[in-house]
Structures are given as structure tokens and as C-alpha cells.
Amino acid sequence: MNELEEAREGIKEIDMEMSRLFEKRMRLAEIVYAYKSRNGLPVYDAEQEAKVIASRTPLIEDPVIREYYSLFLKEVMSCSRAYQTRLMEGMKIAYSGVKGAFADIAARKLFPGASLIPCPDFDSAYAACERGDADVAVLPIENSNVGVVGRVMDLTFHGSLYINMISELSVTQNLLGVPSARIGDIRKVLSHPQALSQCATFISEHGLETEECTNTAVAAQQVAALGDRTLGAIASLETASLYGLEVLEKDICSSRANVTRFASFSRSMNRPDSRDESFTLMFTVRHEAGALAKALNIIGSNGFNMNSLHSRPLEGPHWHHYFFAELEGNAHSSEGEDLLRQLGTVCAKLKLVGTYKTIQLGED
């Protein structure tokens, strides 16, 4: 072992000890939170934090390192504040859309009582969780009729968040209009592109024009605001009552089995003990004959059942793709660790993006 390896081993041991002390510190922060909650005190106490820094920094002898220790303490106390705020105010859940969107419905079912943060698009909801403005981002990843949500998959591949839960929501799309409208009045429907695709047969049969919106609930908002009898929105039943619209036709999906899968993203990876779970891998392979087959053979030879395999184009050279595969099993088991090691020998990039269980949310 050379001096670099020895140093890294020493850092690893220190990090392990620090992780135990960090958890112990956060448990004590829970007691601090309970006291503040009982006594109506704010989470942030600038005077107390200044005292902590003033009393702790002299413990470091090296004056240069002392400066960095001051920064370290500030970061640790920032984490403590964030944790206490989470306990005091409840979890913050980001989603794409406005109230009444299917992501809003899924988020409320998954995290009852949490504070919901509506975001204008997938990117901003994902970024809110990355920044720490939200604890979780709930985003759609796949629909049973129209397939994967490509933009969310791209965010998952390039971003830093992990999938820690998958939920399935049975989705019913409905034609909504202003109170005075009848179904024969509608000439154009507004909705999210996936919702329009899910209702393609109904739209074609009625000869309707289409206009894309960022979200189904946003479409309902716009129709309500415009007050035009010739405009309809394809959205949930909940949006009708929220925005004062009439339900002109229920359940207009081309398929009666219309299910959307939502992923719950967070900044740390879940490590469940049970083997009754799934995990998702994202990877690229070398641009050579048989490269993908080698990766798939490794998955099969290690006994992992693959529920799905998809590809998305990579930015840069044409016809280069990344792949994402959903496998059954425990990625953190010895078998899972062997699988990841073997895949690492044939994949140009390999990323474990989450381990999770799937739960059913029922109908919207």
C-alpha cells in the first residue's frame, strides 16, 4: 500500500467515525427541536450559532485549518437547522404543475399533511429538491399507454437525486369545459402532450384541434380563465371543482387501463433491508459491436429479472444512447454488489439511481 492509499484508508476510517457522530448530533437536534416547539422558539438562533463558532474554533491549533473548521461548523449547523425545520414544518414536496395536477394528487396521497410546492416544469421541481428547497420531488416517469417521460429520465441520468419510491396512480382523463358549454361546442382541447396522446381516439373521433400545455391542471386553469365555450381541457375530475368547470365527458382515455408511475426523488439513497424491492440502473456502453449484449448477459447470468429496458439519446455524437433498466432484487445485497462490479467492467458509465418498493395509490 503506497502513501496515497494509506491516506485514503485513514480518511475512510475518520469518515466512518464522523458519520456515527453526525447521526448522534442530529438525534440531539431532535431534542432541541422538541424544546423549541414546546416553547414557541424559532429554529434559527443567530446569537447561539455565533457562540458555538467562537467557542469551538480555538480547539483547532493550525490557524489556516481553523478557518475551514469555522466553515465546517456553519455547514453542520445549517444541516441541523434544515432538519429541525423539517420536523417543525413538515416535509416539503415539489411537483410539476398546479393544484389538481395528477402529480399533486399523487404527492398528497404519498405525503399527507406535507407542504406541497408547485413548480412550472419537471426541471424546476427536480432542482428544488437538489437545492434543498424541497425534501422530495414527485415526478411522473412512465405511463402505461404512452411510455416513459423522457425529460424526467434525462434529469435522472444527469442529476444527483435518487429514486426512493415508485407509486402507481390509476389516471382517468376527462373532458372539461366552462359551465355554459356542451360537448358539441368544443372545437379545441388543451392539455399536457401525454394526456393528449392518451385520449387520441376521442380527439380524433370528435375532430378536435389540440393545444399543448405544461400540465393538465394548467390547461384547466387556462380554459376557466378564458371562458370560451369552444375550448375544453383534458384533466382530472378534481380540477373541475377547483377551477369551476363542468365535466362534459368522463373517462375519455383510449385505454381503460391508464396508469402513471410516479417516482419520489430525494438527495440520499434508500437502503431497504428487504429483498422484496426493485432498483434502477442507468448506464452507457462502449460504441462497439456486442457491448450492450455483454451488459445484458451479466444481468441475466447473475439471476436478476429485468422488468424493463429503455434507451434515450445522449447529448453529443449522434446515435449514442444511455440505457435504463429496472431490475427485481436488492442492489445492496452481496449479489447486487457483484452485479455492479461486473457491469462496471463493460459499461462506460454505470449509475445506480435508486432502490425502492412500488406502492399502489388507486384512482385519482
Order of alpha helices (4+ residues) and beta strands (2+ residues): alpha-alpha-alpha-beta-alpha-beta-alpha-beta-beta-alpha-beta-beta-beta-alpha-alpha-beta-alpha-beta-alpha-beta-beta-beta-alpha-beta-beta-alpha-beta-beta
